[in-house]
């Protein structure tokens, strides 16, 4: 992913002394890993990405102890187990000189408070319409789709995801749900789940992406029925926030979202 819209963060990382322990926060697809890869390349540092398991944390400790060249270590904090985080804490108390640890999260509360307190916080700024449009053009998106895509998703990574899924079909599906969810039977409303994926399931729409687009479709219809549209946005925003929580039961969150929406009949 090309680096767009995070110049302030990049400049700070390149021009100021790096902290050894960092928590970098931004929505899914905002470019946390790409930014750190770019910074490592510019600084001529090594870049290492690790998973969130205990073995990864222990491997990080071993790598840090013997690291000779300055190295940026990136860990996806949203998936790091509690055991892995506890192992990581020991390293963060006395990080080696050449090790710069970055824990990437969509929500800082997905990691232990002790990790938050030991880390330098970095927040990625929201992308605006112009930045997203520029990214679409770099990806050679059809001119007729650019405006709509930039209105319904909020990160470059989300643009990549909708393009992989066939954006036109996804957008039409979301609008169909929006127009019919209050008029069909409750049983048919729950059949929406048949097309929603709660993991990386081929042929299904990721639940977070579906809800993100649904929220923006509701915002576009505010002038038609403000009360209903505002309630749609509130319930959908709550569901999206709940999905970001570690260990979230995604099917249950989606079912609750359907029930909340159905209250508006």
C-alpha positions in Angstrom: 0.0 0.0 0.0 1.5 3.4 -0.9 1.9 5.8 2.0 -0.9 8.4 1.9 -2.2 10.7 4.5 0.1 9.9 7.4 2.9 12.3 6.7 3.0 13.8 10.2 3.4 10.3 11.8 6.1 9.3 9.2 8.0 12.6 9.7 8.0 12.2 13.5 9.3 8.6 13.2 12.0 9.6 10.7 13.2 12.8 12.3 12.9 12.2 16.1 14.6 9.6 18.2 12.6 6.4 18.1 11.1 5.1 21.4 11.9 1.5 22.2 8.3 0.6 23.1 5.4 2.0 21.1 1.7 1.5 20.7 0.5 2.5 17.2 -3.3 2.8 16.9 -5.5 3.1 13.8 -8.4 1.5 12.2 -8.0 -1.7 10.2 -6.4 -0.9 6.9 -5.0 2.4 8.0 -1.4 1.3 7.1 0.3 0.6 10.4 2.5 -2.2 9.1 3.2 -0.4 5.8 4.2 2.8 7.5 6.7 1.0 9.8 8.1 -1.0 6.8 8.6 2.3 5.0 10.3 4.0 8.0 12.6 1.0 8.5 13.6 1.2 4.9 14.3 4.9 5.1 16.3 4.5 8.3 18.1 1.5 6.9 16.8 -0.6 9.8 15.7 -4.2 9.7 12.0 -4.9 9.8 10.5 -7.9 11.5 6.8 -8.7 11.8 5.6 -11.2 14.4 2.3 -12.9 15.2 0.5 -12.7 18.5 1.2 -16.1 20.1 3.4 -17.0 23.1 6.0 -18.5 20.7 6.2 -15.3 18.8 6.7 -13.2 22.0 9.4 -15.6 23.1 11.0 -15.5 19.6 11.0 -11.7 19.8 12.8 -11.9 23.1 15.5 -14.2 21.6 15.8 -12.0 18.5 16.1 -8.8 20.6 18.8 -10.1 22.9 21.2 -10.8 20.0 20.1 -8.1 17.5 23.1 -6.3 16.2 21.5 -4.0 13.6 18.7 -1.5 14.6 15.5 -3.4 14.1 11.8 -2.4 14.1 9.7 -5.2 15.4 6.0 -5.1 14.6 3.4 -7.1 16.5 -0.3 -7.1 15.8 -1.6 -6.4 19.3 -5.3 -7.1 18.5 -4.5 -10.8 18.2 -1.8 -11.1 20.8 -2.8 -13.5 23.6 -2.6 -12.5 27.2 0.2 -15.0 27.7 2.1 -13.4 24.8 1.5 -9.9 26.2 2.8 -10.9 29.6 5.9 -12.3 28.0 6.3 -9.1 26.0 6.1 -7.0 29.2 9.4 -8.4 30.5 11.1 -7.2 27.3 9.4 -3.8 27.5 10.7 -3.2 31.0 14.3 -3.3 29.7 14.3 -3.2 25.9 17.7 -3.9 24.1 19.4 -0.9 22.6 18.9 -1.8 19.0 15.3 -3.1 19.3 12.3 -0.8 18.6 9.0 -2.5 19.4 5.7 -1.4 17.9 2.4 -3.0 18.9 -0.3 -2.3 16.4 -3.9 -2.0 17.6 -7.3 -0.9 16.4 -8.2 -0.2 20.0 -5.6 0.4 22.7 -7.8 -1.5 25.2 -7.1 -4.7 23.3 -3.8 -4.8 25.1 -2.9 -4.9 28.8 -2.9 -1.6 30.7 0.7 -2.4 31.7 1.7 -2.4 28.1 -0.2 0.9 27.4 1.6 2.5 30.4 5.0 1.4 29.1 4.5 2.5 25.5 4.8 5.7 23.6 1.4 6.2 21.9 1.1 6.9 18.2 -2.3 7.7 16.7 -2.9 7.5 12.9 -5.0 10.3 11.6 -8.3 9.7 9.8 -8.1 9.7 6.0 -10.1 12.4 4.3 -12.0 12.1 1.0 -9.1 13.7 -1.1 -6.6 11.2 0.3 -8.9 8.2 -0.4 -9.6 9.5 -3.9 -5.9 9.7 -4.6 -5.4 6.2 -3.4 -8.2 5.0 -5.7 -6.6 6.6 -8.6 -3.3 5.0 -7.8 -5.1 1.6 -7.7 -6.6 2.5 -11.1 -10.2 2.3 -9.9 -12.9 3.0 -12.5 -13.7 6.8 -12.3 -17.4 6.1 -12.0 -16.8 4.1 -8.7 -14.3 6.4 -7.0 -16.7 8.8 -5.4 -19.0 6.1 -4.0 -16.1 4.0 -2.7 -14.5 7.0 -0.9 -17.9 7.8 0.7 -18.5 4.4 2.2 -15.0 3.3 3.4 -12.5 5.1 5.5 -9.0 3.6 4.9 -6.8 2.6 2.0 -6.9 -1.0 3.3 -10.7 -1.0 3.2 -10.5 0.1 -0.4 -8.3 -2.9 -1.2 -10.8 -5.2 0.5 -13.9 -3.9 -1.4 -12.0 -4.1 -4.7 -11.1 -7.7 -4.0 -14.7 -8.5 -3.2 -16.3 -6.7 -6.3 -17.4 -3.4 -4.9 -20.5 -3.0 -7.1 -22.0 -6.2 -5.9 -21.3 -5.5 -2.3 -22.7 -2.0 -2.5 -25.9 -3.2 -4.2 -26.2 -5.9 -1.5 -25.9 -3.4 1.3 -28.5 -1.1 -0.3 -30.8 -4.1 -0.7 -30.5 -4.9 3.0 -31.0 -1.2 3.9 -34.2 -1.0 1.9 -35.7 -4.3 3.1 -34.5 -5.1 6.6 -37.5 -3.4 8.2 -40.1 -4.9 5.9 -39.2 -8.6 5.7 -40.1 -11.1 8.3 -37.7 -11.6 11.3 -36.7 -15.0 9.9 -35.7 -13.5 6.6 -33.9 -10.6 8.3 -31.6 -13.1 10.0 -31.0 -14.8 6.7 -28.7 -11.8 6.0 -26.1 -13.8 7.9 -26.0 -16.3 5.0 -23.9 -13.8 3.0 -21.9 -12.4 5.9 -18.5 -13.8 6.8 -17.2 -13.7 10.4 -13.8 -14.9 9.5 -11.9 -14.8 6.2 -14.5 -16.8 4.3 -14.3 -17.0 0.5 -17.4 -15.7 -1.2 -18.8 -13.9 1.8 -18.8 -10.2 2.8 -16.7 -9.4 5.9 -19.0 -8.4 8.7 -17.1 -5.2 9.6 -16.9 -4.1 6.0 -20.6 -4.7 5.5 -21.5 -2.7 8.6 -19.1 0.1 7.6 -20.8 0.5 4.3 -24.3 0.1 5.8 -23.5 3.0 8.2 -22.5 5.3 5.3 -25.6 4.3 3.2 -27.7 5.3 6.3 -25.9 8.6 6.5 -26.7 9.3 2.8 -30.4 8.8 3.5 -30.6 11.0 6.6 -32.7 13.6 4.8 -35.4 11.1 4.0 -36.1 9.9 7.5 -33.7 11.5 10.1 -34.9 9.5 13.1 -34.5 6.1 11.4 -31.3 7.1 9.7 -29.7 8.4 13.0 -30.8 5.2 14.8 -29.3 3.0 12.0 -26.0 4.9 12.4 -26.0 4.6 16.2 -26.7 0.9 16.2 -24.2 0.2 13.5 -21.5 2.3 15.1 -22.0 0.4 18.3 -21.7 -2.9 16.5 -18.5 -1.8 14.8 -17.0 -0.7 18.1 -17.9 -4.1 19.7 -16.3 -6.0 16.8 -13.0 -4.3 17.6 -12.9 -5.8 21.1 -10.5 -8.7 21.6 -12.3 -12.1 21.5 -15.6 -10.5 20.3 -18.3 -13.0 19.4 -18.9 -11.6 15.9 -22.0 -13.7 15.0 -23.7 -12.6 18.3 -22.8 -9.0 17.7 -24.3 -9.2 14.3 -27.5 -10.9 15.6 -27.9 -8.1 18.2 -27.4 -5.5 15.4 -30.2 -7.1 13.4 -32.5 -7.1 16.5 -31.7 -3.5 17.3 -32.4 -2.4 13.7 -35.7 -4.4 13.7 -36.9 -2.3 16.7 -37.4 0.6 14.3 -40.3 -1.1 12.5 
